[in-house]
């Protein structure tokens, strides 16, 4: 059968033309998407090639740094390592930006705002957990170490994702916290003051790129905590601070960063790398607090009143800019300019902090000038608030005399004086910006400074009258005051729930490297007239609280204080008290086969008792820290941070001592 041809309708030609046009548009869109993907892929390839080149250069410089004993050569190599470290951080941030270019959850700053200072992440080398953990499981725990290959592989993958290839996002932050919590489990189970894991943890300094290595697990934990704070700085710097939501998120990120660095500073001593020294951590904590205060000021600026001539609102902005922004940055600059911090802090950081101190001081004078020139004369009811801005007087203080202008012309002259101070400060900020070659390439910063200067000059030209022959009065300093002082907030480890990877070894209260035990059994216990002849207590594992003299349990060899770990061949280390009792009640006259462990007295080398790291105030329970176990563990976990080993010879030459007992 030959199908009939349908006659062409009146709209068939138009429909065909429309379909052809749509097809051509779709093809052109596909070609455009393919070209964009190809361009992104070529950029990724180029960045990967540059990263590999920098890594090879770092390896060669590191080998030379370790091999030579010449102080001048080591100084030159350390400088080269610093350059390589900066290049690697920039390349990895660029690569992360390409990978997240289509992610809507990562906002970029769109408004004209002063750039922030993010901190680069510390880098590390590959680590082989398998050999020492298998030996420890076989030797101390008496189990087959090869049966824990899945757990060891899970730990290695977690470390790879968290610290080797981290994501600059909230997901990467959660991975870092999960790995940090897992390190707490490892320390509580496998580490004692007399014995470490035998691993060499290798990390690169975030500021200088100089390598450092130690066998202390605390070095690994401290470096991870440092990266948690550094990643918070990067998240805060990436927020869009042209909207209230972005400024609020940036404030919280910098608060978390300051809390992480403060936690590190309080619990570490004699760190093996400069970026984790107490002076560096104190400087970083101050810097992040200042940046959080800057975001608070930006949030208040976004909530500016609809009436631009509101005198009190402009004065409040002047106080906010003068305090906790300009004042905070001045303190940070003083810290950066002092040794030993000035030896390894990047010069663009120091210059940018100085620029910000001058910029916000000038901004305070600008807002004060707007309040005096554009606003109405100060009413009698508002006089105490205005005196507090310029004179620092409280509401209850006695007046010092008519220091504030009472007439429009006097108010204009004082406002002009503040504008002059604003112009001088903004010109100084531009001069400092031009001195630093690295900052000259930051177009956004120059745009902000130039815009502020043009705005002040325009306002000054309005007030500069031709017949004004009077000398400009001296502008008084603005008394600083803040309405919201951001405080450092420790990282919220409790929101990241993790389970102990090696929970199969048993509860930490018994089965850890700090305890010694002997496995007994299986022991067959017959049921007598009064039962099995023992009483039980506790959970996970269940403890034999008492043994009846002359009973079946005593005859079988059970002792008070033994822990039941197996019932009729079933492992019961994580069983509850009720589960073990129910299992025993279900046994007949044939009795039950039990396997128990007997704790042995611990042998502690002399002199180590006083050197046990004591950071109990820092510790939280497993529930508070967000660490979950299949059953309750009665043993308190090891301290989160604490040095207990000697520094590598040739690096610092000092012993890393634990923090004192709280």
LINVEN-V657630 format. One line per field, one symbol per residue. ss: DSSP state (@ for helix, = for strand, . for the rest). Layout:
ss=???
This chain:
ss=...........@@@@@@@@@@@@@@@@@@@@@@@@@@@@@@@@@@@@@@@@@@@@@@@@@@@@@@@@...@@@@@@@@@@@@@@@@@@@@@@@@@@@@@........................=.....@@@@@@@@@@.....@@@@@@@@@@@@@@@@@@@@.....@@@@@@@@@@@@@@@@@@@@@.=..=.....====......====..@@@@@@@@@@@@@@@@@@@@@......@@@@@@@@@@@@@@@@@@@@@@@@......@@@.@@@@@@@@@@@@@@@@@@@@@@@@@........@@@@@@@@@@@@@@@@@@@@@@@@@@....@@@@..@@@@@@@@@@@@@@@@@@@@@@@@@@@.........@@@@@@@@.................@@@@@@@@@@@@@@@@@@@@@@@@@@@@.@@@@..@@@@@@@@@@@@@@@@@@@@@.............................@@@..==...@@@..........==========..=..=..====....======....@@@@@......=====..==.....@@@@@@@@@......=========........@@@...............==.................=........=.......
